[in-house]
Structures are given as structure tokens and as C-alpha cells.
Amino acid sequence: MSKTSLKKQLAVANKRIPADLVIKNGKIIDVFTLTIIETDVAVADGFIVGIGQYEGHHVIDAKGKYISPTFIDGHVHIESSMVTPQEFSKLLVPRGVTTVITDPHEIANVSGTKGIEFMLKDSENIPLDVFVNLPSSVPATPFESSGAILKAADLQPFFSHPRVIGLAEVMDFPAVRDGDDDMLAKLEAATNASTVIDGHGSGLDETGVNIYRTAHISTDHECVTAKEAIERIQRGMYVLIREGSVAKDLKQLLPAVNEQNVRRFLFCTDDKHLDDLVTEGSVDHNVRLAIELGLNPLMAIQMASLNAAECYRLPNQGAIAPGYKADFMLIEDLANLSASSVYKNGRLVAEHGYMVEAETKSSNVPAALMNSVRTQLCTADDLAISLHSPKANIIEIIPNSLITNHIVEEVTIKNDAFEPSVERDQLKLVVAERHHKTGNIGLGIVKGFQLKEGAIATTIAHDSHNIVAVGTNDADLLKAIQGIEEIGGGIVIVKDEQIIGSLPLPIGGLMSPQPYKAVNQALQVLHESLHGLKINTTFNLLLTLSFLSLPVIPCLKLTDKGLFDVKQFKHIAVQA
């Protein structure tokens, strides 16, 4: 802030000159005391400078509406929306979410530092504050093939960027536990830069949490039980309550929140598909759901604003108070919380669910991020899972969860190889390397998809983003993988060896350069094609598939190098 601007703000605060903007007849949500204050809010140069009786050049009559700080998503991968940061902002801002903490590790796993640079560049000068936590684990583990490998030296230059505020989810727990040199160098760089270090404590016991806290890791968004949340709070961590497209943890975690510990909780979405963002929203959905489940509305708003700002050391955000950014929204009803108008830096940016300014500029996507699908020719022989007995290790999905079960069942064998069975709900799962033409193909058996015919393939395959495919037969699987190569990455649906639906995502195989409305429309058409495979609609099948290749969340996953037991942290045979 310049001395000139501060001088003006002080004069307004002291009522010597009028404010730029005054909001009158509103009910201020005080997130510090969890009370309502009925008085004016004065704004100068984009900052709140006074709470009380003020005059201004421009006056807004709130007409009894609540004046709330806007919301912050504490942890999100923008790439999961399948659109660029510019388009992403148009989805969130009208809902009162004006700040996100993003981890660009999806695009970084494909394109390394060039991917991070693109996300930073594309999020400049938009009505959404995009703060970046640098990817700590590219790849997530050494047991898979990613498009890039980022060492501490690769990350170091980014810490000087004004919107880089931390080190993102440290998910390679063994590297932390065992004091891996490069992991320690990343932790050291983040600590020396006085930034926040995010955790990824899926399945960690008390000792594991102790290890993370000793490494100065201060957050976790992977809790799935209230007990886990309390263990982390007791050790000084912040817990991010996640409600995304697959991982829906709010109902299980909310009982852990009370008046004594609420200041250590905040909200995040982590991974949320475009269609869910359009229909449900971002963390505003978390807030509404928490209120619906009985949480004090003011506490829910506090979690989504002040708590998140303090967790990520954003001292001028998250409250309606002097010295804070004039990021606020007007709300008519706290029970059915929805922003009627949204202000960013004291300027109206959205009203009645729509952006006020429809300015659109095309994303300048580097060529290095396009044409990222590079594979060897895959044949039917490559998809054979040889078995000498019918007992097999199987991945069992848990609907609306990133966690899977490790089960052992008898399967059908034909010509000494696994034969998928729709009746038993035992399907073939494939992860094919697509970055360096290694020819690596991981094969496994998955239960729980309830797919009756056809195959699905996608390059959205966390976190290394190889090709992941599930199918009822090899012919459709091969056609789906081939279709992915033809469109340059994205999603392909096949039935009877014919492509019946596809969604091209040419930016790293993860995002589309098209406007979000066009992408959402294409996604709806894709979902109609999915229904042609007689899918189960009680969970998000596409996102569930995309997480079956993530070898840091229990219990059993599949990488391009084979079936992976997360608890043992090693590959195992499909044969039981």
C-alpha cells in the first residue's frame, strides 16, 4: 500500500473526507465475535476503513441484508474443473468465493514447471485471488511414471512470486518419515520462505501425525473420521473439511467441530468437476450443508472466511473490519445462504449469480502443454492378466470416497487369464503410461463400478495423469485407449467398439481452452453417453475412476507399474 493511499484511508476512517463507498442498512456478520452488528461499512481504495456511521460518494442500501465476508477455498486443484483459471473464476465469484488456495500439481505432473507458470500467468488480473501452494510431490511416489519430476531446486525460484504462499500437500509420507534429502530440502525452502506447508495425512496414525507436525506441516484435508480430525487439532494442525465431487467428508467430520475448537477448522473442495461446480457451487456448498446439518451459521461463515485466511496467513482477508480488503457479499437468508451481490476490492463483480463484467480473454497456452499424449501402440496381448488360480487381489471402490478396500475374491479365468464378469461386478482396470512412450501398462481388477457394458478411458488419472481405463471387455478397452490418443487427452466412452462420447481436454490432457459454458454443455452430452452404459448414478463414476491410480490413499490402487498396496507401500501381484 502506498503512503498516499494510506493517508486517504486514514482521513476517511477519521471522517474528515467521504468514503468511496458506504453500505448502509445492512447486518454485518462479525466473524470475530460471532455476532451481528447493524451499522455502516465504509470503503476507501478497495479496503474497509470504518464500521459505524459514515458518509460516502457512493451509497449502497443493503435493505436489511447480511453483509458477509466472501469465502476462501482452502485447497483446490483448479485443473479438476477441466477449465482454465480464467474460466474457473467465473464459476466461483458469483457464489461469493473470491479467493482460492490452489495446488497446480495436476498440470505439474504432466508438464513440470511450465505447467505451474501457465497457472500463475492465466490467473493474473482476474476477479478471483488465486494463491498457489507449490507441488511438493511430483510425482506423488517413485512407484509410477509422471510427465515430470520436480526437485527442491525446481521449486525454489517460485517462492519469490507474490502469489506463492506455501508448499502444497506433502503426500509422500515415507519420504518425510525417513528424512529423504530432497523432501527435506523442499520443507526447508518452504520454512525459510515463511510459508505454510500443507499435509496429506490419509490413513496416518498418531505417530504419523506427530512426524508431520515435527516437519512443520500444519494442515490436513484427508481426515475421514471425527477422531482423525481431533487428533490433528490436538497436535496444532488446521483441519480442512472437504466436500468435493468424490470425497464427501463433511457429514463425518462435522461432529468434531465445537465452540472450543472451531477456529482450527476451514473448508475446501480439493477436486470438484465442472458440472458439480455449476449445480452445487464451491465452498459455499460446504457452508450451506454444514448449516443444514445444524452448525451455527455464523460459525460456518467464520470457517469459510476468517479461519481460512488466518490458516494461510492472508492478514487482510476474511472479515468485515477496518484494514481488511473490501471483499464482501450481501446475503438475504442465512439458512439458505446465497450471494445476491458480490464485491471484490470494493467493486461490484457479480450479481444474482452472474458476473457483472463479461470480459473474456483467451488463454495463451504454451505449445509444451498441448499434445501431451505420447504412448506406444497397445495390443490385446498387453491387456492380459495371467492367473494360475482363481483367487485375486481386487480393488473395491467405496462410493463417494477416495479410499478403496483391498479384497480377495475368486474370479473367472479363461485361457489362463482374467475374464471380466459383469455378473460378479469384476471389471478390468488399466493404467497406460502416456508421457514418455515407455510402454508401461499396469493391470488390475476393480469391483464396485457396476458397469454393464463398454469401457471408459481418461487422462485425468491422479496424480501422474497417465491413461486410466475401466471396461467389461478388452476390445472396448483398446478402442477407448486409442480414442484418448486421437483427441489428445480427455475422456472417451466406448460401447460395442464404437466411441459413443468424448470430451477433448488438450491442455495437458486435463483442461479445455473453451469457455466453461461450452465445456459444461459438452460434459452433459458426455454424461448422456455414460447413461448408455447403464451406470450407477449414486456416485461420480468419472472422478472415482480418476483416483484409482493415486498410490498415496489407502488401500489398493493401480499405477502404470502395477497393483499398489498403499499400506505396505509396495507393488503386489494381482494373483492372490
Backbone torsions as a table, in degrees:
resi	resn	phi	psi	omega
1	MET	NA	136.1	-179.9
2	SER	-79.7	159.0	178.3
3	LYS	-63.3	-35.9	179.8
4	THR	-63.6	-44.4	179.5
5	SER	-65.3	-42.0	179.8
6	LEU	-63.9	-38.4	179.5
7	LYS	-61.5	-41.9	178.6
8	LYS	-65.0	-45.1	-178.2
9	GLN	-62.2	-37.7	178.3
10	LEU	-66.4	-38.4	179.2
11	ALA	-65.8	-38.9	177.0
12	VAL	-67.5	-44.7	179.7
13	ALA	-58.6	-35.1	-178.6
14	ASN	-86.5	3.6	176.5
15	LYS	64.2	27.0	177.0
16	ARG	-86.1	-26.3	175.3
17	ILE	-136.0	156.9	-178.8
18	PRO	-68.0	153.5	175.1
19	ALA	-75.8	159.9	173.1
20	ASP	-65.6	-38.3	-175.2
21	LEU	-146.5	137.1	174.4
22	VAL	-130.5	131.7	175.1
23	ILE	-102.7	119.5	-178.2
24	LYS	-114.0	160.0	175.2
25	ASN	61.1	34.0	177.0
26	GLY	-114.2	164.9	177.9
27	LYS	-111.9	104.5	-174.8
28	ILE	-74.3	129.1	173.5
29	ILE	-85.7	108.3	-179.7
30	ASP	-87.8	103.5	-176.4
31	VAL	-78.8	-6.0	176.9
32	PHE	-81.9	-40.8	-176.8
33	THR	-111.6	-2.6	-177.6
34	LEU	55.6	49.5	176.9
35	THR	-132.3	172.8	178.0
36	ILE	-110.1	131.2	178.6
37	ILE	-115.6	126.4	179.5
38	GLU	-103.4	92.9	179.2
39	THR	-161.8	-175.9	-176.9
40	ASP	-83.0	159.4	171.4
41	VAL	-123.0	125.2	-178.8
42	ALA	-107.5	137.5	-176.8
43	VAL	-127.3	137.1	174.7
44	ALA	-141.9	131.1	179.2
45	ASP	51.7	38.3	174.3
46	GLY	82.9	3.4	179.3
47	PHE	-121.1	147.9	172.0
48	ILE	-74.4	130.1	-177.8
49	VAL	-121.7	-8.5	-179.6
50	GLY	-162.8	144.5	172.0
51	ILE	-120.4	115.5	-175.3
52	GLY	152.2	-152.9	-179.0
53	GLN	-91.6	116.5	-176.0
54	TYR	-137.6	156.1	172.6
55	GLU	-113.4	150.1	-177.4
56	GLY	-147.1	161.9	176.3
57	HIS	-65.8	-32.7	178.9
58	HIS	-129.2	130.7	-177.0
59	VAL	-121.4	132.6	174.8
60	ILE	-108.6	127.2	174.6
61	ASP	-91.7	106.9	-178.1
62	ALA	-70.9	-15.1	176.2
63	LYS	53.0	43.1	175.9
64	GLY	83.5	0.8	179.5
65	LYS	-72.5	159.7	174.8
66	TYR	-79.0	140.0	174.5
67	ILE	-105.5	109.5	-173.9
68	SER	-116.5	145.9	169.2
69	PRO	-63.0	147.3	176.3
70	THR	-72.4	170.5	-169.7
71	PHE	-100.0	160.1	-180.0
72	ILE	-126.9	126.4	172.0
73	ASP	-87.9	114.4	-172.7
74	GLY	-72.2	-16.8	-179.7
75	HIS	-163.3	114.0	-179.6
76	VAL	-148.7	144.8	171.1
77	HIS	-102.1	104.4	-177.1
78	ILE	-57.6	-33.2	-178.0
79	GLU	-58.2	-28.1	-178.9
80	SER	-67.1	-16.5	175.8
81	SER	-78.1	-12.5	179.3
82	MET	70.8	11.5	175.6
83	VAL	-129.3	166.7	-178.5
84	THR	-73.5	163.5	178.2
85	PRO	-54.6	-38.0	178.5
86	GLN	-57.9	-47.5	-179.3
87	GLU	-72.0	-34.3	177.8
88	PHE	-57.5	-40.4	-178.1
89	SER	-61.6	-33.2	-179.3
90	LYS	-69.8	-20.8	177.3
91	LEU	-81.1	-36.1	-170.9
92	LEU	-91.8	-43.9	-171.9
93	VAL	-57.9	-44.0	179.1
94	PRO	-61.1	-17.2	179.7
95	ARG	-95.2	5.0	177.4
96	GLY	88.2	12.2	176.1
97	VAL	-102.0	108.2	-174.2
98	THR	-113.8	1.7	178.8
99	THR	-143.5	138.2	173.3
100	VAL	-134.2	149.2	170.1
101	ILE	-106.2	110.3	-173.9
102	THR	-111.6	149.1	174.8
103	ASP	-117.6	108.0	-177.5
104	PRO	-82.8	38.1	-175.9
105	HIS	-75.0	-14.3	176.7
106	GLU	-67.1	-56.0	-179.9
107	ILE	-69.2	-28.7	178.5
108	ALA	-68.0	-34.3	177.2
109	ASN	-67.0	-23.1	178.4
110	VAL	-91.1	-46.6	-169.4
111	SER	-125.1	9.6	174.7
112	GLY	62.9	-140.5	-175.6
113	THR	-64.2	-29.1	177.6
114	LYS	-62.4	-34.3	177.2
115	GLY	-67.5	-41.7	178.2
116	ILE	-64.0	-43.6	-179.9
117	GLU	-60.3	-40.3	178.9
118	PHE	-63.5	-44.6	-178.1
119	MET	-64.5	-38.3	176.9
120	LEU	-66.5	-44.5	-177.5
121	LYS	-66.7	-43.5	-175.9
122	ASP	-72.0	-15.8	-179.4
123	SER	-100.5	13.5	175.8
124	GLU	-80.2	143.7	171.5
125	ASN	54.7	43.9	173.4
126	ILE	-120.2	161.1	-175.7
127	PRO	-78.2	23.4	177.2
128	LEU	-129.0	126.4	175.3
129	ASP	-77.4	113.6	-179.6
130	VAL	-108.8	105.1	175.4
131	PHE	-99.3	143.3	-171.8
132	VAL	-115.1	130.9	165.6
133	ASN	-101.6	126.4	-173.7
134	LEU	-70.1	137.7	-179.6
135	PRO	-59.9	124.1	-177.4
136	SER	-90.4	-21.5	-169.9
137	SER	-133.8	79.4	175.9
138	VAL	-120.9	100.9	1.2
139	PRO	-78.6	173.2	-178.3
140	ALA	-63.2	-36.5	178.0
141	THR	-144.6	165.4	176.3
142	PRO	-81.3	7.4	-174.5
143	PHE	-98.7	22.4	-179.8
144	GLU	-153.1	168.8	-179.2
145	SER	-110.4	119.3	177.5
146	SER	-108.1	171.8	179.1
147	GLY	-76.9	-19.5	-178.7
148	ALA	-148.5	161.8	173.1
149	ILE	-127.4	122.8	-179.5
150	LEU	-109.5	118.0	176.6
151	LYS	-93.9	172.5	179.5
152	ALA	-57.0	-38.8	-179.2
153	ALA	-64.6	-30.5	178.4
154	ASP	-70.6	-32.1	-177.4
155	LEU	-83.6	-30.3	-171.5
156	GLN	-49.4	-46.8	-177.5
157	PRO	-61.9	-26.2	-177.0
158	PHE	-72.8	-20.6	-177.2
159	PHE	-65.1	-16.4	178.9
160	SER	-85.1	-8.8	179.6
161	HIS	-71.1	135.5	-175.2
162	PRO	-63.7	-20.5	179.4
163	ARG	-104.0	7.4	172.1
164	VAL	-92.1	117.8	-171.6
165	ILE	-121.4	2.7	-179.5
166	GLY	-178.7	-175.0	175.3
167	LEU	-107.6	125.8	-172.9
168	ALA	-76.2	172.9	-171.7
169	GLU	-35.7	110.6	177.1
170	VAL	-80.0	103.2	-173.1
171	MET	-105.4	-10.4	177.7
172	ASP	-88.4	76.6	-176.6
173	PHE	-57.8	-43.6	178.8
174	PRO	-57.2	-34.4	179.4
175	ALA	-65.5	-36.2	176.8
176	VAL	-72.1	-49.5	-178.0
177	ARG	-56.6	-42.2	-174.0
178	ASP	-92.5	2.1	177.0
179	GLY	67.6	41.9	177.3
180	ASP	-57.1	134.5	-172.8
181	ASP	-58.7	-46.5	-177.0
182	ASP	-69.6	-37.4	177.0
183	MET	-63.8	-41.9	177.9
184	LEU	-63.1	-34.9	178.4
185	ALA	-66.6	-37.8	176.6
186	LYS	-65.9	-44.1	178.9
187	LEU	-63.2	-40.4	179.2
188	GLU	-64.3	-42.9	-179.6
189	ALA	-62.6	-41.8	179.8
190	ALA	-66.9	-41.3	179.6
191	THR	-65.6	-43.5	179.7
192	ASN	-65.0	-28.5	178.0
193	ALA	-85.4	3.8	179.7
194	SER	55.7	44.4	179.8
195	THR	-111.0	169.5	-179.7
196	VAL	-83.8	143.1	176.3
197	ILE	-113.9	118.2	-179.4
198	ASP	-84.6	146.9	178.0
199	GLY	-105.4	172.0	176.2
200	HIS	-149.5	78.0	-168.4
201	GLY	-95.9	39.7	-178.0
202	SER	-60.8	120.3	176.4
203	GLY	78.5	4.4	-177.9
204	LEU	-73.2	139.1	173.5
205	ASP	-87.9	-173.7	-177.4
206	GLU	-58.6	-39.4	179.5
207	THR	-64.6	-40.5	177.9
208	GLY	-62.6	-41.1	177.7
209	VAL	-65.0	-39.6	176.4
210	ASN	-58.6	-41.7	179.9
211	ILE	-63.9	-44.5	179.6
212	TYR	-62.5	-44.8	-179.0
213	ARG	-65.7	-35.9	177.3
214	THR	-62.0	-29.8	177.9
215	ALA	-84.8	8.6	178.5
216	HIS	68.2	25.1	172.1
217	ILE	-80.9	125.1	-167.4
218	SER	-115.9	-1.8	179.9
219	THR	-135.3	160.6	171.9
220	ASP	-151.0	133.5	177.9
221	HIS	-117.2	13.5	-175.1
222	GLU	-106.3	10.9	177.6
223	CYS	-66.9	138.5	177.3
224	VAL	-121.9	-5.3	176.6
225	THR	-132.9	156.1	177.7
226	ALA	-62.7	-34.8	179.1
227	LYS	-61.2	-44.7	178.4
228	GLU	-61.7	-41.3	-179.9
229	ALA	-61.3	-45.6	-179.8
230	ILE	-63.4	-41.0	178.5
231	GLU	-57.8	-38.7	-178.9
232	ARG	-75.2	-41.4	177.4
233	ILE	-60.4	-42.2	-179.2
234	GLN	-62.6	-21.9	-179.7
235	ARG	-102.9	15.1	171.8
236	GLY	88.2	13.4	179.3
237	MET	-91.1	159.6	164.8
238	TYR	-91.8	141.8	175.8
239	VAL	-110.7	124.5	176.3
240	LEU	-94.9	118.0	179.6
241	ILE	-85.2	115.6	-171.7
242	ARG	-97.4	137.8	171.9
243	GLU	-142.0	93.2	-178.7
244	GLY	-110.9	-154.5	179.5
245	SER	-82.3	-31.0	177.2
246	VAL	-108.3	-57.6	-177.7
247	ALA	-79.5	112.4	180.0
248	LYS	-121.9	94.6	-170.0
249	ASP	-108.0	-3.8	-170.0
250	LEU	-62.6	-45.0	-177.3
251	LYS	-61.8	-36.0	-178.8
252	GLN	-76.4	-31.0	-173.7
253	LEU	-92.9	-24.8	-174.4
254	LEU	-57.5	-34.7	177.4
255	PRO	-59.9	-17.6	178.7
256	ALA	-77.6	-16.5	-174.8
257	VAL	-86.7	129.4	175.0
258	ASN	-145.2	178.9	-175.4
259	GLU	-63.3	-27.9	-177.3
260	GLN	-77.7	-30.0	-173.4
261	ASN	-119.8	3.7	-172.0
262	VAL	-58.0	-27.5	-176.8
263	ARG	-69.9	-7.2	177.9
264	ARG	-101.2	8.8	-179.5
265	PHE	-115.5	144.7	171.8
266	LEU	-147.1	-179.2	-175.4
267	PHE	-115.0	154.1	171.9
268	CYS	-152.9	164.3	175.4
269	THR	-108.9	-27.3	179.6
270	ASP	65.9	-81.3	179.6
271	ASP	-129.0	118.3	178.7
272	LYS	-139.6	125.9	-177.8
273	HIS	-69.9	157.4	-177.6
274	LEU	-54.4	-47.4	-176.6
275	ASP	-64.1	-34.8	177.5
276	ASP	-71.4	-35.1	175.8
277	LEU	-64.3	-38.2	179.9
278	VAL	-67.7	-43.9	-174.1
279	THR	-86.5	-38.0	-175.7
280	GLU	-101.6	-40.4	-173.9
281	GLY	104.9	-168.8	-177.3
282	SER	-100.4	-129.4	179.5
283	VAL	-70.4	-12.0	171.9
284	ASP	-60.7	-31.1	175.2
285	HIS	-67.4	-41.1	176.6
286	ASN	-57.2	-44.6	-178.4
287	VAL	-63.4	-47.3	179.7
288	ARG	-61.1	-43.1	-178.6
289	LEU	-65.6	-39.6	179.0
290	ALA	-63.4	-41.5	178.2
291	ILE	-64.8	-42.7	178.8
292	GLU	-59.9	-32.7	-179.0
293	LEU	-86.8	4.4	171.8
294	GLY	110.1	0.1	179.9
295	LEU	-74.6	140.9	174.9
296	ASN	-52.6	123.5	-177.6
297	PRO	-54.4	-37.1	-179.8
298	LEU	-68.7	-34.4	175.9
299	MET	-67.5	-40.3	179.2
300	ALA	-62.3	-42.3	178.6
301	ILE	-66.9	-40.0	176.7
302	GLN	-58.4	-43.1	179.6
303	MET	-62.1	-37.7	-175.8
304	ALA	-83.8	-5.6	-176.2
305	SER	-127.5	-84.0	-174.5
306	LEU	-59.8	-45.4	-178.3
307	ASN	-59.5	-44.7	-179.4
308	ALA	-64.7	-41.8	-179.6
309	ALA	-63.3	-42.4	-179.2
310	GLU	-71.3	-37.0	177.6
311	CYS	-58.3	-42.7	-176.1
312	TYR	-101.4	18.3	171.2
313	ARG	55.9	50.5	174.7
314	LEU	-108.9	83.5	-167.0
315	PRO	-67.3	-18.3	-177.3
316	ASN	-104.9	17.6	-177.1
317	GLN	-131.2	155.3	171.0
318	GLY	101.3	9.5	-178.8
319	ALA	-155.8	158.7	171.9
320	ILE	-98.4	92.5	-176.1
321	ALA	-163.3	156.1	179.1
322	PRO	-57.9	138.4	-179.7
323	GLY	91.7	-6.9	179.7
324	TYR	-99.9	150.1	175.5
325	LYS	-56.2	144.0	178.4
326	ALA	-82.3	62.6	175.2
327	ASP	-103.8	102.1	-175.6
328	PHE	-147.5	166.0	177.2
329	MET	-139.7	155.9	176.1
330	LEU	-101.8	131.2	-175.5
331	ILE	-126.9	133.6	-179.7
332	GLU	-84.6	-37.5	-170.5
333	ASP	-138.3	122.9	-179.7
334	LEU	-75.7	-24.6	-179.2
335	ALA	-72.6	-38.9	179.2
336	ASN	-118.5	65.3	-166.9
337	LEU	-59.6	121.6	178.1
338	SER	-153.3	134.3	-177.0
339	ALA	-77.8	122.7	174.9
340	SER	-83.8	-30.1	173.6
341	SER	-151.1	148.0	-175.4
342	VAL	-128.1	133.3	179.8
343	TYR	-118.4	133.8	177.4
344	LYS	-121.7	121.7	-177.0
345	ASN	55.1	36.7	177.2
346	GLY	79.6	7.3	-177.6
347	ARG	-117.7	135.0	178.6
348	LEU	-65.8	122.0	-178.6
349	VAL	-118.5	-19.1	-179.9
350	ALA	-152.6	147.2	-178.9
351	GLU	-149.2	133.9	177.9
352	HIS	53.8	39.0	174.8
353	GLY	85.3	6.0	-178.3
354	TYR	-131.8	148.9	175.0
355	MET	-65.4	139.7	177.4
356	VAL	-74.6	-41.0	178.6
357	GLU	-102.1	121.4	-177.6
358	ALA	-96.5	24.2	-178.1
359	GLU	-60.5	130.9	179.8
360	THR	-131.6	129.0	173.1
361	LYS	-124.0	142.6	-176.2
362	SER	-73.6	143.2	177.7
363	SER	-73.5	132.3	177.3
364	ASN	-89.3	93.2	-173.9
365	VAL	-90.9	120.1	178.3
366	PRO	-60.6	145.7	-179.9
367	ALA	-58.5	-29.5	-177.6
368	ALA	-64.3	-20.8	-179.5
369	LEU	-90.7	-9.8	179.9
370	MET	-97.9	166.1	177.7
371	ASN	52.5	50.5	-173.8
372	SER	-93.5	1.0	-179.4
373	VAL	-95.2	108.4	-179.3
374	ARG	-131.3	103.7	-175.6
375	THR	-128.5	162.6	169.1
376	GLN	-86.3	156.1	178.8
377	LEU	-59.9	128.5	-179.3
378	CYS	-102.2	135.1	-179.5
379	THR	-118.6	169.7	178.8
380	ALA	-60.0	-37.2	179.4
381	ASP	-61.4	-32.4	-179.2
382	ASP	-67.8	-18.7	-176.1
383	LEU	-98.1	3.0	-177.5
384	ALA	-77.1	127.7	174.6
385	ILE	-102.4	100.8	-177.4
386	SER	-72.3	132.7	178.9
387	LEU	-138.2	139.5	177.4
388	HIS	-104.6	-7.2	174.3
389	SER	-147.2	159.8	-172.7
390	PRO	-75.2	-8.5	-178.1
391	LYS	-84.6	131.7	-176.3
392	ALA	-139.7	150.8	171.2
393	ASN	-79.0	127.7	-172.7
394	ILE	-127.6	139.8	171.9
395	ILE	-83.6	121.2	175.7
396	GLU	-108.8	118.7	179.8
397	ILE	-75.1	152.4	172.7
398	ILE	-114.0	112.4	-177.0
399	PRO	-52.5	136.8	178.7
400	ASN	61.6	33.4	176.8
401	SER	-146.5	148.9	175.2
402	LEU	-83.7	-18.3	-179.8
403	ILE	-77.4	143.0	175.2
404	THR	-120.2	162.1	172.8
405	ASN	-97.8	149.8	172.2
406	HIS	-103.4	108.7	-179.9
407	ILE	-119.9	159.3	175.9
408	VAL	-120.7	122.8	-179.7
409	GLU	-138.4	162.5	171.8
410	GLU	-80.8	140.5	-178.3
411	VAL	-125.5	169.4	177.7
412	THR	-83.1	132.5	177.9
413	ILE	-116.3	132.9	176.5
414	LYS	-136.9	124.0	-177.3
415	ASN	55.5	43.9	177.6
416	ASP	62.7	24.5	179.8
417	ALA	-140.6	154.8	179.3
418	PHE	-61.8	135.4	175.6
419	GLU	-116.4	117.6	179.6
420	PRO	-55.8	146.7	-178.7
421	SER	-132.3	113.3	176.4
422	VAL	-66.9	-36.9	-179.6
423	GLU	-62.2	-41.8	179.7
424	ARG	-87.1	-4.5	-175.6
425	ASP	57.7	42.3	176.4
426	GLN	-113.9	106.4	-175.0
427	LEU	-112.1	164.3	179.1
428	LYS	-90.6	135.7	178.3
429	LEU	-116.3	135.0	-176.5
430	VAL	-130.1	135.5	168.7
431	VAL	-124.6	113.1	-177.2
432	ALA	-110.1	126.0	179.4
433	GLU	-61.3	136.7	-175.1
434	ARG	-134.5	15.2	-177.6
435	HIS	-102.5	-39.9	-169.8
436	HIS	-127.7	14.0	-179.5
437	LYS	54.6	43.0	178.9
438	THR	-75.4	-23.7	-175.4
439	GLY	82.6	3.0	178.8
440	ASN	-64.4	131.0	175.7
441	ILE	-136.8	115.7	176.0
442	GLY	-92.3	137.9	-177.2
443	LEU	-125.6	141.9	178.2
444	GLY	-156.7	-179.8	179.5
445	ILE	-121.3	133.5	-177.9
446	VAL	-125.4	144.0	179.6
447	LYS	-125.9	140.8	175.4
448	GLY	117.5	-12.8	179.3
449	PHE	-71.9	-29.9	179.7
450	GLN	59.4	28.4	177.1
451	LEU	-74.1	132.9	-175.1
452	LYS	-97.6	-21.8	179.8
453	GLU	-162.5	163.1	173.5
454	GLY	79.1	-163.9	-177.9
455	ALA	-153.0	156.1	178.0
456	ILE	-132.2	136.1	176.8
457	ALA	-134.5	148.1	179.3
458	THR	-153.9	152.7	172.7
459	THR	-93.4	1.1	171.1
460	ILE	-84.6	92.3	-173.3
461	ALA	-139.3	87.4	-174.0
462	HIS	-57.8	139.9	-7.5
463	ASP	-105.0	-9.5	-178.5
464	SER	-82.3	-13.9	173.8
465	HIS	55.8	50.8	166.1
466	ASN	-81.1	-170.2	176.2
467	ILE	-87.0	124.0	174.0
468	VAL	-114.9	135.5	-176.5
469	ALA	-141.9	145.8	175.1
470	VAL	-130.2	141.4	-178.1
471	GLY	-160.6	164.5	179.9
472	THR	-92.5	-10.1	179.4
473	ASN	-160.2	156.5	-174.8
474	ASP	-68.0	-36.2	-177.5
475	ALA	-61.9	-43.8	178.8
476	ASP	-70.6	-35.8	177.0
477	LEU	-61.4	-45.9	179.3
478	LEU	-61.7	-41.5	-180.0
479	LYS	-65.4	-38.5	-180.0
480	ALA	-66.7	-43.4	178.4
481	ILE	-63.8	-41.9	177.2
482	GLN	-62.3	-40.0	179.2
483	GLY	-62.8	-36.9	177.0
484	ILE	-60.0	-44.1	178.7
485	GLU	-62.7	-38.5	-176.2
486	GLU	-67.3	-35.4	-178.1
487	ILE	-94.1	-1.1	177.1
488	GLY	76.3	25.9	-179.8
489	GLY	106.3	147.3	-178.7
490	GLY	139.4	-135.5	-177.7
491	ILE	-132.7	136.5	179.1
492	VAL	-133.6	137.1	177.2
493	ILE	-121.0	132.8	-175.2
494	VAL	-127.5	141.1	173.6
495	LYS	-142.1	129.7	180.0
496	ASP	54.1	42.1	176.9
497	GLU	63.5	21.1	176.6
498	GLN	-122.3	135.7	175.9
499	ILE	-74.2	116.0	-177.6
500	ILE	-104.6	-5.1	178.1
501	GLY	-168.7	143.6	176.8
502	SER	-155.0	154.0	176.1
503	LEU	-135.6	104.2	179.1
504	PRO	-69.8	133.3	175.5
505	LEU	-130.5	77.4	-169.6
506	PRO	-71.8	-18.7	178.8
507	ILE	-80.5	95.8	179.9
508	GLY	66.5	12.3	-174.7
509	GLY	71.7	16.3	-173.8
510	LEU	-126.0	-34.5	-172.5
511	MET	-131.4	156.2	175.5
512	SER	-106.3	144.8	176.1
513	PRO	-82.2	-1.2	-176.4
514	GLN	-80.1	159.5	174.8
515	PRO	-59.0	150.3	-173.6
516	TYR	-61.5	-32.9	-180.0
517	LYS	-64.9	-39.6	178.6
518	ALA	-68.2	-39.6	179.2
519	VAL	-67.0	-41.2	179.4
520	ASN	-64.1	-38.7	177.8
521	GLN	-63.3	-42.5	178.1
522	ALA	-65.2	-34.4	179.2
523	LEU	-68.0	-36.8	177.7
524	GLN	-63.9	-40.8	176.6
525	VAL	-62.8	-39.7	178.4
526	LEU	-62.5	-41.3	179.6
527	HIS	-64.4	-35.2	175.7
528	GLU	-62.7	-38.1	176.4
529	SER	-65.5	-38.7	178.4
530	LEU	-59.7	-40.5	179.8
531	HIS	-61.7	-22.3	175.9
532	GLY	-67.4	-15.7	176.3
533	LEU	-95.0	7.8	177.6
534	LYS	58.8	55.7	-175.4
535	ILE	-82.2	164.3	171.6
536	ASN	-83.3	125.3	-175.1
537	THR	-96.7	9.2	-178.3
538	THR	-84.5	-5.9	175.6
539	PHE	-147.6	161.8	-178.6
540	ASN	-80.4	101.7	-174.1
541	LEU	-64.7	-41.6	-176.5
542	LEU	-65.3	-45.9	179.7
543	LEU	-70.1	-35.1	176.3
544	THR	-59.8	-44.3	177.5
545	LEU	-60.9	-40.3	-174.2
546	SER	-68.0	-19.6	-179.9
547	PHE	-97.6	-1.2	-179.7
548	LEU	-74.6	-5.0	178.8
549	SER	-107.6	12.4	-177.3
550	LEU	-96.3	103.3	-171.0
551	PRO	-86.3	31.2	176.4
552	VAL	-124.5	4.9	177.6
553	ILE	-121.8	123.9	-175.8
554	PRO	-57.8	161.5	-1.4
555	CYS	-106.8	-40.0	-175.5
556	LEU	-126.3	132.1	178.5
557	LYS	-137.4	177.2	-178.6
558	LEU	-130.4	128.8	173.2
559	THR	-115.0	177.3	179.5
560	ASP	-67.2	-9.9	179.5
561	LYS	-103.7	2.8	174.8
562	GLY	128.5	-176.0	-178.8
563	LEU	-70.0	133.2	-172.2
564	PHE	-123.8	124.3	176.0
565	ASP	-92.0	108.9	-174.3
566	VAL	-68.1	-35.6	-178.5
567	LYS	-67.3	-39.8	176.9
568	GLN	-84.1	-14.6	-176.9
569	PHE	53.8	52.0	176.3
570	LYS	-158.9	161.1	176.0
571	HIS	-75.1	147.7	176.4
572	ILE	-132.3	164.8	179.5
573	ALA	-79.3	151.9	172.3
574	VAL	-66.7	-37.0	177.5
575	GLN	-63.9	125.8	180.0
576	ALA	-86.8	NA	NA
